[in-house]
Amino acid sequence: MKKELLKCFDHKFYSDFSSLVTFLDENNQVIEGVILDENQYWYPIVKGVPCLLSGSLRPDFFWFQEKYNLPSVISSSDQSSKQHEQEQQIKTNKSFSDKWNRFKNYGLESSHQEFLYEWYCKKLGIPSLEELQAFYQKFDRILEVGPGSGFNTKFIAENTKGQVFAVDISEAAFTTFENTKHLPNCHVVQADLMDMPFSDNFFDFIIADGVLHHTPNTKKALFAIYSKLKPGGQLFFYVYKKMGVARQFCDQYIRESFTNLDPESCYKACESLTELGRELSRLNAKITLNQPISILGIPAGTHDVQRLIYYNFVKCFWNEAFDFETNNMVNFDWYHPHNAWQHTEEEVQEWLQELGVQDYQFNPANPNGISVLLTKPVV
């Protein structure tokens, strides 16, 4: 953690009463330490990342407490409804902690980047990589929620003079820190997006790509990050789209089984779906439907066979740019997390109307997601 990060926190975490205690410092960054609030409640800094989680979301830091002779921390009791949500979030966190401990270099390898950044351009409605780089340059404070490996956080920080912040609730925060710690304008925090340590109206660009639907409530998560956006600032989010009935049935059936597996078993179980995606893709076959199959949500037109199955019946992702394990991870990502909500464009539009947002665009990046870029109105 760079020491100047503390000054960016709101009064709950940084004030005249707050203090930073450093136990281990490397290259002018705090690798181990604690942040003390006015009540002497301590938040640990571990592996360079401040952990600002509380309640049942807070990991067990007994080893850290023992190592540095710290007082016991007593968390306030949560309401039963909130505690239930946190328990479900903890299960989801386990999926992503495992995923980003396994795939620390995802998006950082050149074989991944052409596909990923072309997809970012589509999702943001930006024509080219060069224009995507120019897009980030205009912002002073950027927040990425749920950075995963940190490949996109790194790309953003390399293409702006502004300050870039990454917040993740899972152990992905540590992977992001390791992949970005050399960048002087990049900061990583482990925190719940529903309780981030930043003041309202703090950021002029926020990105939440494939994150909000992995919380207990997608709408509440959107509203929480929106509150941190400055008037006139921009926010991009991508959420799962509610698919046709056949895909919904298969997804629900598989999830009911796969979410109960430990991560290793789920990766193994996904291998057959990944193999199906690979073999269908390598057929390189197309069919043309002169009429839509409306009851299943399948449009008329020419369809790649693998894409037809993938979008309408079962998640069997395959991309030749990735090795088998990475393709399998994408299918794991869909079927293992407990929280994985799907939404309609009409539903998302209702959220935007409730927020009072009038300047927004839906970018058709792919059929199974909803990509939204909005501008917060200036009152």
ZAZATOR-235653 format. One line per field, with one value per residue (C-alpha): residue number from 1; residue in one letter; x negated, y negated, z negated. Coordinates in steps of 0.001 Angstrom, whole numbers, plus 500000, padded with zeros to 6 digits. Layout:
N
resi: [NUM, ...] $
resn: [a, ...] $
u: [X, ...] $
v: [Y, ...] $
w: [Z, ...] $
# end
This chain:
379
resi: [1, 2, 3, 4, 5, 6, 7, 8, 9, 10, 11, 12, 13, 14, 15, 16, 17, 18, 19, 20, 21, 22, 23, 24, 25, 26, 27, 28, 29, 30, 31, 32, 33, 34, 35, 36, 37, 38, 39, 40, 41, 42, 43, 44, 45, 46, 47, 48, 49, 50, 51, 52, 53, 54, 55, 56, 57, 58, 59, 60, 61, 62, 63, 64, 65, 66, 67, 68, 69, 70, 71, 72, 73, 74, 75, 76, 77, 78, 79, 80, 81, 82, 83, 84, 85, 86, 87, 88, 89, 90, 91, 92, 93, 94, 95, 96, 97, 98, 99, 100, 101, 102, 103, 104, 105, 106, 107, 108, 109, 110, 111, 112, 113, 114, 115, 116, 117, 118, 119, 120, 121, 122, 123, 124, 125, 126, 127, 128, 129, 130, 131, 132, 133, 134, 135, 136, 137, 138, 139, 140, 141, 142, 143, 144, 145, 146, 147, 148, 149, 150, 151, 152, 153, 154, 155, 156, 157, 158, 159, 160, 161, 162, 163, 164, 165, 166, 167, 168, 169, 170, 171, 172, 173, 174, 175, 176, 177, 178, 179, 180, 181, 182, 183, 184, 185, 186, 187, 188, 189, 190, 191, 192, 193, 194, 195, 196, 197, 198, 199, 200, 201, 202, 203, 204, 205, 206, 207, 208, 209, 210, 211, 212, 213, 214, 215, 216, 217, 218, 219, 220, 221, 222, 223, 224, 225, 226, 227, 228, 229, 230, 231, 232, 233, 234, 235, 236, 237, 238, 239, 240, 241, 242, 243, 244, 245, 246, 247, 248, 249, 250, 251, 252, 253, 254, 255, 256, 257, 258, 259, 260, 261, 262, 263, 264, 265, 266, 267, 268, 269, 270, 271, 272, 273, 274, 275, 276, 277, 278, 279, 280, 281, 282, 283, 284, 285, 286, 287, 288, 289, 290, 291, 292, 293, 294, 295, 296, 297, 298, 299, 300, 301, 302, 303, 304, 305, 306, 307, 308, 309, 310, 311, 312, 313, 314, 315, 316, 317, 318, 319, 320, 321, 322, 323, 324, 325, 326, 327, 328, 329, 330, 331, 332, 333, 334, 335, 336, 337, 338, 339, 340, 341, 342, 343, 344, 345, 346, 347, 348, 349, 350, 351, 352, 353, 354, 355, 356, 357, 358, 359, 360, 361, 362, 363, 364, 365, 366, 367, 368, 369, 370, 371, 372, 373, 374, 375, 376, 377, 378, 379] $
resn: [m, k, k, e, l, l, k, c, f, d, h, k, f, y, s, d, f, s, s, l, v, t, f, l, d, e, n, n, q, v, i, e, g, v, i, l, d, e, n, q, y, w, y, p, i, v, k, g, v, p, c, l, l, s, g, s, l, r, p, d, f, f, w, f, q, e, k, y, n, l, p, s, v, i, s, s, s, d, q, s, s, k, q, h, e, q, e, q, q, i, k, t, n, k, s, f, s, d, k, w, n, r, f, k, n, y, g, l, e, s, s, h, q, e, f, l, y, e, w, y, c, k, k, l, g, i, p, s, l, e, e, l, q, a, f, y, q, k, f, d, r, i, l, e, v, g, p, g, s, g, f, n, t, k, f, i, a, e, n, t, k, g, q, v, f, a, v, d, i, s, e, a, a, f, t, t, f, e, n, t, k, h, l, p, n, c, h, v, v, q, a, d, l, m, d, m, p, f, s, d, n, f, f, d, f, i, i, a, d, g, v, l, h, h, t, p, n, t, k, k, a, l, f, a, i, y, s, k, l, k, p, g, g, q, l, f, f, y, v, y, k, k, m, g, v, a, r, q, f, c, d, q, y, i, r, e, s, f, t, n, l, d, p, e, s, c, y, k, a, c, e, s, l, t, e, l, g, r, e, l, s, r, l, n, a, k, i, t, l, n, q, p, i, s, i, l, g, i, p, a, g, t, h, d, v, q, r, l, i, y, y, n, f, v, k, c, f, w, n, e, a, f, d, f, e, t, n, n, m, v, n, f, d, w, y, h, p, h, n, a, w, q, h, t, e, e, e, v, q, e, w, l, q, e, l, g, v, q, d, y, q, f, n, p, a, n, p, n, g, i, s, v, l, l, t, k, p, v, v] $
u: [500000, 498693, 498953, 500708, 503669, 504789, 505434, 507924, 510145, 513228, 513454, 514379, 510918, 508866, 509167, 507225, 507894, 506722, 503188, 501056, 498683, 496099, 494590, 492946, 492023, 490608, 489869, 491802, 494895, 496466, 496450, 497642, 499201, 502488, 504829, 506342, 509604, 510711, 512034, 508723, 510406, 507619, 507687, 504744, 502478, 501381, 499249, 499412, 503215, 505347, 508276, 511272, 513833, 515989, 518580, 518602, 516860, 513698, 511219, 509711, 506628, 505824, 502345, 501764, 503097, 500755, 497763, 498022, 499674, 502814, 506014, 508990, 511496, 515161, 517448, 520876, 523687, 525386, 529087, 530098, 530921, 527548, 525760, 527470, 526343, 522791, 522786, 523864, 521212, 518549, 519434, 519119, 515821, 514388, 514986, 513119, 510362, 509589, 509913, 507524, 505014, 504906, 504936, 502657, 501518, 504927, 505086, 501403, 500236, 500091, 502200, 505104, 504917, 506135, 509360, 509879, 509224, 511232, 514072, 513545, 513778, 517110, 518452, 517506, 518592, 515082, 513842, 510176, 507506, 505877, 509150, 509621, 506222, 507175, 510496, 508738, 506313, 509009, 509818, 508183, 509586, 510582, 512053, 512208, 514471, 513634, 510311, 509592, 505984, 505615, 504839, 507322, 506365, 502764, 503759, 505754, 502949, 500464, 502685, 503571, 501791, 504639, 504873, 506305, 507952, 508953, 511367, 512031, 513802, 511945, 508283, 508080, 506991, 503613, 503168, 504035, 501550, 498721, 499441, 499672, 497459, 494756, 497145, 496927, 500488, 502178, 503768, 505461, 507910, 509741, 513241, 516927, 518235, 521271, 518987, 516020, 513659, 514170, 516377, 519381, 518742, 515042, 514356, 514792, 514788, 515858, 515745, 517557, 517135, 518970, 519041, 522373, 524329, 521989, 523262, 526383, 528337, 527249, 529370, 528136, 524548, 525033, 526529, 523644, 520911, 522944, 522908, 519103, 519236, 518845, 521598, 520508, 518447, 518891, 519610, 519401, 520963, 521573, 524118, 525413, 528374, 531389, 531145, 533733, 535699, 533570, 530353, 532006, 533102, 529643, 527896, 530136, 529844, 526036, 525589, 527675, 525037, 521832, 522174, 522116, 518761, 515412, 513509, 511217, 514150, 516029, 513084, 513048, 516788, 516543, 513979, 516606, 518413, 515120, 514361, 517807, 517098, 513718, 515013, 518020, 515765, 513314, 516146, 516237, 519799, 522620, 526347, 528909, 532334, 534843, 537273, 536595, 537353, 539092, 540160, 536453, 535238, 533184, 533120, 533213, 529982, 526696, 525276, 521949, 522930, 520770, 522148, 525709, 525317, 523330, 525773, 528992, 528505, 525420, 522271, 519512, 517030, 514069, 511530, 508465, 506414, 506625, 505267, 507662, 507294, 508152, 511171, 512269, 511887, 514373, 516955, 516133, 516651, 520203, 521304, 519547, 520277, 523352, 524415, 524852, 527947, 529290, 531252, 533170, 532454, 535856, 534919, 531618, 533377, 535686, 532638, 531187, 534473, 534625, 531107, 532175, 529683, 530628, 527295, 526476, 525921, 526311, 523461, 524207, 520911, 522341, 525740, 525406, 524467, 525697, 523033, 523916, 521897, 523564, 522841, 524008, 526087, 524774, 527385] $
v: [500000, 496585, 494328, 491577, 493955, 493324, 489660, 490742, 492555, 490960, 489827, 493319, 494576, 491388, 488413, 486591, 489601, 492236, 493530, 495832, 498267, 499861, 503252, 504052, 501540, 502323, 499819, 497108, 499300, 500720, 504508, 505272, 502820, 501634, 498697, 497608, 495692, 493316, 496257, 498123, 500715, 502028, 502897, 505031, 504374, 507778, 508484, 504769, 504600, 502920, 505156, 503004, 505775, 506015, 508304, 511892, 510772, 509984, 512892, 514545, 512487, 514279, 515129, 511451, 510412, 512871, 511874, 508193, 508483, 506650, 506434, 508619, 507139, 507514, 507062, 505596, 508084, 507882, 508027, 511543, 510449, 508744, 511700, 514059, 511856, 511831, 515615, 515957, 513416, 515400, 518463, 516392, 514929, 518434, 518999, 515861, 516173, 519602, 518427, 515502, 517467, 519978, 517554, 514762, 513928, 513880, 510953, 510178, 512591, 511265, 514166, 512956, 509249, 508901, 510712, 508968, 505388, 505782, 506874, 503859, 501587, 503165, 502932, 499279, 498420, 497276, 498014, 498889, 499689, 496307, 494537, 496704, 495547, 491935, 492444, 493290, 490374, 487785, 488942, 487911, 490572, 493978, 496879, 500479, 502692, 506400, 506248, 509996, 510460, 506697, 506829, 504075, 501995, 502186, 501171, 498199, 497020, 497238, 495036, 492191, 489616, 489864, 492035, 495539, 497481, 501150, 502628, 506353, 508232, 511479, 512519, 511242, 507986, 509579, 510761, 507306, 505710, 508003, 507199, 503421, 502531, 501113, 498434, 495243, 494160, 497474, 498438, 501669, 502170, 505247, 504038, 504666, 502448, 501836, 500258, 498743, 496393, 493463, 490404, 489939, 488063, 489026, 490645, 489322, 492785, 496138, 499521, 502624, 505297, 508517, 507795, 506381, 509575, 511494, 509547, 510327, 507648, 506255, 503119, 502210, 502776, 500445, 497742, 498105, 497517, 494820, 492796, 492637, 491063, 487319, 485410, 485325, 488483, 491688, 495236, 498461, 501705, 505096, 507552, 510929, 510825, 513046, 515686, 517822, 520459, 523428, 521726, 520636, 524191, 525664, 522949, 523434, 527218, 527163, 524443, 526369, 529092, 527172, 524475, 527223, 528532, 527393, 525359, 528217, 530561, 527869, 527242, 530971, 531065, 528155, 529938, 531824, 528554, 526986, 529982, 529652, 525983, 526834, 529590, 527580, 524624, 526717, 527959, 524401, 525168, 522745, 523111, 520618, 520264, 518524, 518110, 517199, 519729, 517102, 519336, 520081, 516566, 517684, 515118, 515902, 515687, 517508, 518999, 520565, 523917, 523499, 520015, 521255, 523901, 521532, 518639, 520633, 523933, 524308, 522376, 524125, 521301, 521820, 519385, 520635, 517762, 519437, 522772, 525450, 524476, 520827, 521729, 524081, 521260, 519147, 521919, 522369, 518619, 518987, 522068, 522045, 518639, 518690, 515150, 514932, 512913, 512295, 509238, 507747, 504452, 503200, 503918, 502070, 499113, 498896, 498664, 495853, 493972, 494338, 492881, 489987, 490923, 489688, 489857, 493522, 496064, 499814, 501282, 504677, 506391, 509921, 511622, 512834, 509581, 506012, 503304, 499808, 496596, 493707, 490148, 488900, 485752, 482457, 481050] $
w: [500000, 500942, 497916, 499872, 500402, 496831, 497646, 500317, 497813, 496320, 492691, 491436, 492348, 492434, 490103, 487426, 485218, 487709, 487797, 489880, 488193, 490466, 489637, 492987, 495679, 499134, 501893, 500034, 499808, 496666, 497048, 493517, 491094, 489629, 490048, 486719, 486632, 483864, 481832, 482227, 484449, 486623, 490296, 491423, 494374, 495680, 498756, 499546, 499525, 496824, 495858, 494945, 494684, 491580, 490044, 491261, 494461, 492512, 492846, 489794, 488949, 485699, 487023, 487803, 484405, 482679, 484799, 483897, 480459, 481528, 479469, 480319, 482737, 481879, 484849, 484309, 484788, 488167, 488833, 489870, 493437, 493852, 492285, 494765, 497661, 496345, 496001, 499638, 500654, 498787, 500868, 504037, 502821, 502526, 506238, 507222, 504637, 506044, 509643, 509329, 507294, 510158, 513071, 511923, 515464, 517141, 519550, 519113, 521793, 525335, 526644, 524463, 525085, 528647, 527775, 524426, 525508, 528673, 526404, 524126, 527148, 528067, 524532, 524185, 527726, 528681, 532231, 531636, 529059, 529623, 528877, 525787, 524524, 525240, 523421, 520151, 520439, 519762, 516221, 512932, 510592, 511922, 509971, 511164, 509072, 509205, 511095, 511035, 512125, 512487, 516199, 516995, 513952, 515175, 518709, 517424, 515106, 517962, 520099, 517758, 515642, 513169, 510075, 510520, 507697, 507681, 505131, 504786, 502029, 502693, 502615, 506188, 504525, 503750, 507343, 508643, 506255, 507374, 511018, 510516, 507523, 509819, 511107, 509012, 509827, 508940, 505599, 504499, 501626, 500376, 499557, 500169, 502963, 500749, 498142, 499964, 498100, 500468, 500190, 502431, 505699, 505590, 508995, 512498, 514091, 512625, 514330, 513052, 515703, 514876, 511136, 509975, 510715, 508375, 505341, 503294, 505204, 508579, 508345, 504862, 506000, 508978, 506769, 504289, 506860, 508614, 505370, 505613, 509096, 509544, 511342, 514971, 514465, 516449, 515311, 517289, 516122, 517684, 516272, 517363, 519696, 519113, 521810, 523617, 521761, 522857, 521707, 518458, 517739, 518415, 516417, 513398, 513553, 513800, 511165, 508643, 508868, 509546, 506876, 504251, 505462, 504150, 506772, 507829, 508416, 510326, 512652, 513344, 513939, 516401, 518569, 520554, 521357, 522414, 524623, 526188, 526927, 528458, 530713, 531870, 532591, 534589, 536800, 538144, 539229, 539895, 540382, 541657, 540093, 542348, 539482, 535852, 533127, 531081, 528220, 527523, 528293, 531299, 534123, 537816, 539796, 540152, 536967, 536129, 534616, 531515, 530903, 531460, 528747, 526498, 526579, 526503, 524711, 522514, 521592, 523541, 524074, 526373, 527823, 529703, 528265, 524837, 523657, 522408, 518734, 519402, 521520, 518751, 516230, 518207, 517925, 514218, 513768, 515054, 513136, 509749, 508092, 505822, 506746, 510526, 511408, 514914, 516039, 518957, 520691, 519553, 515957, 516307, 517935, 514925, 512646, 514742, 514684, 510898, 510684, 512903, 515622, 519073, 520878, 521433, 524171, 524440, 526467, 528083, 527294, 527153, 526880, 523277, 521579, 521147, 521529, 520326, 520440, 518621, 517587, 514197, 514567, 513248, 510911] $
# end
